[in-house]
Amino acid sequence: MSNSTHSTPRRGEITVRLVIFLAIVTSPIFCFAFVFIRHTLTGGIQQHSDYAEVDLKDLGNFPLNEYESTISDVPARWRGLDGKRVLLEGFMYAPNSAGGDVNNFQFVYNITKCCFSGPPQVQERVFVRVPSGAVPYEDGIMVNVTGTLHVNVVKDGGKIISVYTLDLEKVDQVS
């Protein structure tokens, strides 16, 4: 008969290995839940000390009639960002650029949508102006843009041509 220091777990007993196993298996669920809950609580806007980090996909996720809509059809939380300093994460889209530097571009949350599902709707784009000079065109690379956001329904010939414009301060590659 051996004198063993290891005891066999009894039926229904919780062991350290079981707790670790359950933590590993359920962690993706908790991560997803955290992202969902955080998004629900913030509404796509996380306020920092001197800027708001805005979820670019949420910014354009509302219906807009390209001929009949007005500024009142833009949700109040987005209208509240007018004139505020924001940070957006997404892709530069400059269909008329051959590369190099650009002094204006469109900013979208998903560049592949532009290629496979047609161009993004007007409320899904931010038209970026570079006030001083130009910036390198980061084709196909996710970047952060920081600047002052303007929310205004601009029409040309009765059709809405822009909802969001941004006066650019800086562009940074997402690490």
C-alpha positions, 0 to 999 in steps of 0.5 A: 500500500502506497502513501500517496499525496495525490487524492483522486477527485470525487464525483462533482468536485471542482478542481483547479484544472476544471476551473482553468479549462472552463476559463479558457473555453469561455473567454471568447464568449466573455470577450465578445460580450465585453465588446458588445456591452461596451458598445451598447453603453457608449453608443460608438463614442468613447470620450477621452480628455481632449477628443472623442474616439468614434466608431466609424461604422456606427457613424454611418449606420442609419438610413438616409434618403439621398434626396429628401433627408435633412440634418434632423435625419442624422441621429442626435448623438452624431450631430452632437459631434459637430465641431468636436475633435475626434479620432476615427479608425478606417481606410483612406479612399482616394479614387482619383489618386494614383498614390503619393500625397493627397490633400483630400480623401474619403475615409471609410470603415471597410475598403473591401466594401467599396470594391465588392458591394459598391461605393459606401453610402454618403453617410458612411463616408467622411470627406477629409480635407488636409488644411495645410499641404498634403499627407501620404496616401496610405492605400489599403492600410488601416489608419487613425485620423484625428481632426475636427468633425463637421456634421452638415447635410450638403446637397448639390442638385437636390442630392446629398453629396456629404454629411461628414467632413473632417479637417485633418490634424494627423494620420497614424498607422494602426499598430 
